[in-house]
Structure formats: structure tokens, C-alpha cells
Amino acid sequence: MTITQIPDGHVTMPKGFLAGAVSAGIKTRIGALDLCLLLSERDCAAVGVFTRNQVKGAPVILSAEHVADGKLRAIVANSGCSNSLNGPDGYRDATEMAQLAASQLGLAVTEVAVCSTGVTGVKLPIEKVRSFLPTVAVNADGGPSLAEAIMTTDTHPKSVAYGITTGAGSYTIAGCAKGSGMIHPNMGTMFCFVTTDADVEIEYLRALQHEVADETLNMVSVDGDTSCSDTFLVLANGAAGLPRIEAGTPDAEEFRQTLLSVCTHLSRELARDGEGAKHLIEIEVTGVTSLADARLIARTVSTSPLVKTAVAGLDPNWGRVLVAAGRAGVALEELRVSMRLQGELIYDRGKALAFDEAAMSKRLEEEEVRIEIDLGLGSARATAWGCDLTADYVHINADYRT
């Protein structure tokens, strides 16, 4: 079996998936794509996880209802308005979006998920959806336009695809994601849509999605704020014509590893494109007594404003990292902790080591900054991704509406 990343991969590379997008004028930027469709030509096994924010956009509520039975055929999505904090009117507009898409595609309304992202507390201009959705033409090359249409403050689309070759044949797993600010997932993520032409048993897919979300998408943070629109959907249509993948079957582990690769790639790209960010920060925590504790430390460091600003300022102020780890609420022993910055051992079991600060500051100019922390207590490990905190982040969000 071989697993290969496909150059310029996108979400409609798996067989039987089509997509398209138009500019409906929902975004303020003239001509920007902001309304899109993703369609499977065949029935799908479908699963979703969503934000745990107590304030949930109407599309999140509706999509959770529609995917509950494990079946979806399409996603209709818009950017520019999140259709949240709109009460019953928001739910009616989300329902109408699903109905419009279902009618256009010849589906039952419950086979359509609805995803909206953008400004909160503003009524969705449903009249623009009514006018422009019929002009969305879906095709097998539409993945890139869909990835562009779901962007808000993102600076570029985020897509990836992997091909898997087995003894029985080949299939593909692909995904796209958006998110640049208000990124601190809690069981869901900004938007992440994954497609595959593998045939996957629904209960295995559901369990695997939660596992992968917790290992990848839920380990991303840009600013510590959890969106009310977070949606992670996986659709598997079986169009590759291969035997069904179930827990314990020979192909299950390869499918898991590939889905993990897709979501890891997208997670890194989301953190890299954080609002105003100039650095992707990767925090690997090892030597912990439990996975939950390892994740907690990694996420605490990734969200530390002092760590994020130090990286922004190219300041190798490594003490901030260990102080952040120490407040995570996980028991640690200072005399057993070690830390590396950009691969160089900086602190080793209670002893600060001499290093060339000017040279390290220069190394912090690299696009990726890697922090490694070893607690020296156990075998659990976790990785989190974040970004630096710059003045541009403040400007972007101060000027977001004004």
C-alpha cells in the first residue's frame, strides 16, 4: 500500500464530488466568491462535529440535525455573514438555504448541510442567496473555487488531497478548510470539509472523526476565541468501488493515517495563516503521564500571549514557555523538565544552558518556530499549533467592521 500527497490537491478530487462558487455580494469586497455548493453524485456516509460554544449559529444547529442520521449529499456555504445571534429568523434563513440547495440539486432537504461564516449578529441577506444560488454550476474542477468562497480574513485558500493505492485499487481523501481569526476549536473547527471516495462504515467513521479532530483540528489556536460557526464534516461516497472499510479491517489503519495527514496539513495551514501572523508555532510536549495532560500543556503554551509576542519580536525568552507550561494545571517537576527551541537544548532538568541569543533571534526569523518540552515523567505526547501575535492582529480586528 502506498499513500501519496497529490500536487495541487483539492476537495473534488475524490470520484463523484462536484463543487462550484459565485460572488453573491454577501462579502463587502466586490467580486469576491462567497456562495458555494459541494455535491456528491452518490449517497454518502457523513459525520460532523461542531462548536461547543453555547452561542451557536443557526447553520450549526441545522447541520447537526441533518447529519445526525449519518447521511448527507451536499453542503451549501457562504462567507461574509455567519447567520448567528439572529434567533428564529436565523434558523428560518438557514432552513431556506438548505431548501434552495436541495431543490436545485434534486435532493431531500435533510441531505444538505448549511455552513455560514463571517460577521456575527447580522441578518443573512437571504435574498442574495435566492438570487445567486441558482447560478452556481458544480463540476469536478470546482474544489479550488469552493475553498476560496469560504474564506473570510484568510489570506489564501487551504486544500489538500492524498491518494491511497491498495491491492484492491485506489481511492482519495481530500479536504479544504478556512479560518484565520476567532480560532480556538473545541470539538469542531472553523470550517473543514473532507471528502473521500472510499466506502467507510458509518460508526467507524464517526469514532475516527472525533479521534482525528482531537489530535489535529482541536490542537490549533490563533487567538483563544472559539467561533459560533465551527463545523467539521466528512463525506464518504464509496465511488472508488472498493471493499468497505470497517474497524479492524486491513485498510482501516491506512485510512486513519491518511485522514490524520489531511487534517494535520490543514491544521498547520490554519495556524500559519492566523490573522496578522508571520510565524507558525509548533509545540510538541513529551514525557507526560497522560494524553489529556500533554494536550493541555501544549494548548496552554500555544495560547500564551507572552510566548506569542516573544516569537513576534524574535525574542528567545524561553522562560515564558516553561512558565506557561507550569500554569496549565498539570503536575510537573521542574528538575525533570527539558526544553528545546528550534532544535537547540535551552533548559535541561533544572539547568539553563548557555546559548547564542543573537543567533537564536536570527533563527526565529524562520517561518516555522518549533518548541519542544519534555516533562520526563511518562510516555504520552501531543502537538499543538499556533502563531505569533502581532500588531497586525489588533489592526485587523479593530477594523473588521469599521
C-alpha positions in Angstrom: 0.0 0.0 0.0 1.2 3.5 -0.8 0.0 6.9 0.4 0.9 9.9 -1.7 0.1 13.6 -1.4 -1.4 14.8 -4.7 0.1 18.1 -6.0 -2.4 21.0 -6.0 -4.9 18.6 -4.3 -8.5 19.9 -3.7 -11.8 18.7 -2.3 -13.4 17.5 -5.5 -10.5 15.1 -6.5 -12.2 12.1 -5.0 -14.6 10.5 -7.6 -18.2 11.6 -7.6 -17.7 15.0 -5.9 -18.6 18.3 -7.6 -18.4 21.9 -6.5 -18.8 25.5 -7.6 -19.0 29.0 -6.3 -20.1 32.5 -7.3 -20.0 36.1 -6.0 -23.3 36.9 -4.4 -22.4 40.2 -2.9 -22.6 38.9 0.7 -19.0 39.9 1.3 -18.3 43.6 1.1 -15.3 43.1 -1.3 -16.7 43.4 -4.8 -16.4 40.3 -6.9 -15.2 38.0 -4.1 -16.6 34.4 -4.2 -18.9 34.0 -1.2 -21.6 31.4 -2.0 -20.8 27.8 -2.9 -22.0 24.2 -3.2 -20.4 20.9 -2.7 -22.2 17.8 -4.0 -21.7 14.1 -4.0 -23.3 12.3 -7.0 -23.8 9.3 -4.8 -25.2 8.6 -1.3 -22.6 9.3 1.4 -21.8 8.2 4.9 -21.4 11.5 6.6 -20.4 12.7 10.1 -19.9 16.0 11.7 -18.6 17.7 14.8 -19.4 21.3 15.7 -18.6 24.1 18.0 -19.2 23.7 21.7 -19.7 27.4 22.1 -23.0 27.9 23.8 -23.7 30.6 21.2 -24.3 28.6 18.0 -25.0 29.9 14.6 -28.3 28.7 13.1 -26.5 26.8 10.4 -24.6 24.8 13.0 -27.9 23.8 14.7 -29.5 22.8 11.4 -26.5 20.9 10.1 -26.1 18.9 13.3 -29.8 17.9 12.9 -29.3 16.9 9.2 -26.1 14.8 9.7 -27.3 13.0 12.8 -28.5 10.0 10.8 -25.1 9.7 9.1 -26.3 10.8 5.7 -25.6 13.9 3.6 -25.2 14.6 -0.1 -24.4 18.3 -0.2 -23.1 21.4 1.6 -24.2 24.9 0.8 -22.0 27.5 2.3 -21.5 31.2 2.4 -18.9 33.7 3.8 -19.4 37.3 4.8 -22.2 36.6 7.3 -22.3 33.9 10.0 -26.0 34.0 10.4 -25.6 33.8 14.2 -27.3 35.6 17.0 -30.4 36.0 14.8 -32.9 33.9 16.8 -35.7 32.1 15.0 -35.2 34.3 11.9 -31.7 32.9 11.5 -32.9 29.3 11.7 -35.6 30.1 9.1 -32.9 31.5 6.8 -30.6 28.5 7.3 -33.5 26.2 6.5 -34.3 28.2 3.4 -30.7 27.9 2.2 -31.0 24.1 2.6 -34.3 24.0 0.8 -33.0 26.1 -2.1 -29.9 23.9 -2.5 -31.9 20.7 -2.2 -34.4 21.8 -4.8 -31.6 22.9 -7.2 -29.7 19.6 -6.7 -32.7 17.2 -6.6 -32.1 16.2 -3.0 -34.1 15.9 0.2 -33.6 18.9 2.4 -32.2 16.7 5.1 -29.4 15.7 2.8 -28.0 19.2 2.8 -25.7 20.8 5.4 -25.6 24.6 5.7 -22.4 26.5 6.7 -22.2 30.3 7.2 -19.2 32.2 8.3 -18.4 35.9 8.7 -19.7 38.8 10.8 -21.9 37.8 13.8 -25.2 39.4 14.8 -26.0 40.5 11.3 -29.0 39.1 9.4 -28.1 36.9 6.5 -29.1 38.6 3.2 -31.2 35.6 2.2 -32.5 37.5 -0.9 -28.9 37.3 -2.3 -28.8 33.6 -1.7 -32.2 33.2 -3.5 -30.9 35.2 -6.5 -27.4 33.8 -6.9 -27.5 30.2 -5.7 -29.2 29.1 -9.0 -26.2 30.4 -10.8 -23.7 28.1 -9.0 -22.6 25.4 -11.5 -20.9 22.4 -9.9 -18.2 20.4 -11.6 -15.3 18.1 -10.8 -12.8 21.0 -11.0 -14.8 23.2 -8.6 -12.8 22.4 -5.4 -10.5 25.4 -5.6 -13.3 27.8 -6.0 -15.2 26.4 -3.0 -12.1 26.7 -0.9 -11.8 30.3 -1.9 -15.5 31.1 -1.4 -15.5 30.0 2.3 -12.6 32.4 3.2 -13.1 35.4 5.5 -9.9 37.1 6.7 -7.8 34.2 5.3 -5.0 35.3 3.0 -5.2 32.2 0.8 -7.3 29.0 0.3 -6.3 25.9 2.1 -6.8 22.5 0.4 -5.0 19.1 0.3 -5.5 15.6 -1.2 -3.9 12.2 -0.7 -4.1 9.2 -2.9 -4.1 5.7 -1.4 -3.2 2.6 -3.5 -4.2 -0.8 -2.1 -4.1 -4.3 -3.5 -7.8 -3.9 -4.5 -7.4 -0.5 -6.1 -7.1 3.2 -5.3 -9.1 5.9 -3.5 -8.6 9.5 -2.5 -9.1 11.6 0.7 -9.2 15.4 0.2 -10.1 18.4 2.3 -10.4 22.1 2.5 -10.5 24.4 5.5 -10.9 28.1 6.3 -10.1 30.1 9.4 -7.8 32.9 10.3 -9.2 34.6 13.4 -11.6 33.5 16.2 -9.7 30.2 16.1 -9.6 28.1 19.2 -11.6 24.9 18.3 -13.5 23.0 20.9 -14.7 19.7 19.4 -15.2 21.3 15.9 -13.1 23.6 13.9 -13.6 26.8 11.8 -14.7 25.1 8.6 -13.2 21.8 7.5 -14.8 19.8 4.7 -13.3 16.3 4.0 -14.3 14.1 1.1 -13.4 10.6 0.1 -14.5 8.1 -2.5 -13.7 5.3 -0.1 -16.6 3.3 1.3 -16.4 3.7 5.1 -18.7 2.1 7.7 -20.6 4.9 9.5 -19.8 4.1 13.1 -16.1 3.6 12.4 -16.1 6.9 10.5 -17.9 8.7 13.4 -15.5 7.4 16.0 -12.5 8.1 13.8 -13.6 11.7 13.1 -13.7 12.5 16.8 -10.3 10.9 17.3 -8.7 12.8 14.4 -10.4 16.1 15.4 -9.0 15.9 18.9 -5.5 15.2 17.6 -5.3 17.8 14.9 -8.0 20.5 14.5 -8.7 20.8 18.2 -5.0 21.5 18.8 -5.0 24.7 16.7 -5.3 28.1 18.3 -4.8 31.6 16.8 -6.3 33.8 19.4 -8.1 31.7 22.1 -11.6 32.6 20.9 -14.0 29.8 19.8 -16.3 30.6 16.9 -20.0 30.0 17.0 -19.8 28.6 13.4 -17.2 25.8 13.8 -18.1 22.9 11.5 -16.1 19.8 10.6 -17.8 17.5 8.1 -16.6 14.2 6.5 -18.4 12.7 3.5 -17.5 9.2 2.2 -19.4 8.2 -1.0 -17.7 4.9 -2.0 -17.4 5.8 -5.6 -13.9 4.2 -5.8 -15.8 0.8 -5.8 -13.5 -0.8 -3.2 -14.5 -3.0 -0.2 -16.0 -1.2 2.8 -13.5 0.0 5.4 -14.6 -1.0 8.9 -12.8 -1.1 12.2 -10.4 -4.0 12.3 -10.2 -4.4 8.5 -6.8 -4.4 6.8 -7.3 -1.0 5.3 -8.7 0.7 8.4 -5.3 1.8 9.7 -4.2 3.3 6.4 -7.4 5.2 6.1 -6.9 6.5 9.6 -3.4 7.6 8.9 -4.4 9.4 5.7 -7.3 11.2 7.3 -4.9 12.2 10.1 -2.4 13.5 7.4 -5.2 15.5 5.7 -6.3 17.2 8.9 -2.7 17.7 10.2 -1.9 19.5 7.0 -5.0 21.7 7.2 -4.4 22.4 10.9 -0.9 23.6 10.2 -2.1 25.8 7.4 -4.8 27.3 9.6 -2.3 28.3 12.3 0.2 29.5 9.7 -2.5 31.9 8.3 -3.6 33.3 11.6 -4.6 36.9 11.4 -1.5 39.1 11.2 0.7 36.1 11.8 4.3 35.9 10.5 5.2 32.6 12.1 3.7 29.1 12.5 4.5 27.9 16.1 4.6 24.1 16.7 4.7 23.0 20.3 5.5 19.3 20.9 5.1 18.1 24.5 6.5 14.7 25.5 7.3 12.7 28.6 3.8 13.3 30.2 1.8 10.8 32.2 -1.4 11.1 30.2 -2.5 12.2 26.7 -5.0 14.7 28.2 -2.3 16.4 30.2 0.1 16.5 27.3 -2.6 18.2 25.2 -3.4 20.6 27.9 0.2 21.8 28.3 0.6 22.1 24.5 -2.5 24.1 24.1 -1.7 26.4 27.1 1.7 27.2 25.6 0.2 27.8 22.2 -2.3 30.4 23.5 0.1 32.2 25.8 0.2 35.9 24.8 3.7 36.2 26.2 5.0 33.3 24.2 3.2 34.6 21.0 4.6 38.1 21.4 8.1 36.9 22.1 8.1 35.0 18.8 6.7 38.0 17.1 9.6 40.1 18.5 12.2 37.4 17.6 13.0 37.3 21.3 14.3 33.9 22.6 12.7 34.5 26.0 12.4 30.8 26.7 11.3 31.2 30.3 7.9 32.3 29.1 7.4 28.9 27.6 8.1 27.0 30.8 6.1 29.4 32.9 3.1 28.9 30.6 3.5 25.1 30.9 3.6 25.4 34.6 0.2 27.1 34.8 -1.5 24.5 32.7 -2.8 22.7 35.8 -0.7 19.6 35.2 1.7 18.3 37.8 5.3 18.7 36.7 8.7 18.5 38.4 11.0 21.4 37.4 14.1 19.3 37.9 12.9 16.8 35.3 11.8 19.2 32.6 13.8 19.9 29.4 13.1 22.3 26.6 14.4 22.9 23.1 13.9 25.9 20.9 14.4 25.5 17.1 16.0 22.1 18.0 18.6 23.5 20.4 18.6 22.4 24.0 18.0 25.5 26.1 17.0 24.1 29.5 17.8 20.7 30.9 16.4 19.3 34.1 16.7 22.4 36.3 19.6 23.9 34.5 19.5 26.8 32.0 22.1 26.2 29.3 24.2 28.9 27.6 23.3 29.7 24.0 24.0 32.4 21.5 20.9 34.7 21.9 21.7 36.8 18.8 22.0 33.6 16.7 18.8 32.2 18.1 17.0 35.5 17.4 18.1 35.2 13.8 16.7 31.6 13.7 13.4 32.9 15.0 13.0 34.8 11.7 12.2 31.4 10.1 8.6 30.9 9.1 8.2 28.0 11.5 9.2 28.1 15.1 9.4 24.8 16.9 9.2 24.4 20.7 9.8 21.0 22.4 9.1 20.4 26.1 9.8 17.1 27.8 8.4 16.6 31.3 10.4 13.4 31.9 7.5 11.7 33.6 5.8 9.4 31.2 5.3 8.3 27.6 2.3 10.5 26.5 2.9 13.2 23.9 0.9 15.8 22.0 1.5 18.5 19.4 -0.3 21.9 19.2 -0.1 24.6 16.5 -0.4 28.3 17.0 1.0 31.5 15.6 2.7 34.7 16.8 0.7 37.7 18.0 1.5 40.9 16.0 0.2 44.4 15.9 -1.4 43.5 12.6 -3.8 41.2 14.5 -5.0 44.1 16.5 -5.5 46.3 13.4 -7.4 43.6 11.5 -9.8 43.0 14.3 -10.1 46.7 15.3 -11.1 47.5 11.7 -13.1 44.3 11.0 -16.4 46.2 10.6 -15.4 49.8 10.7 
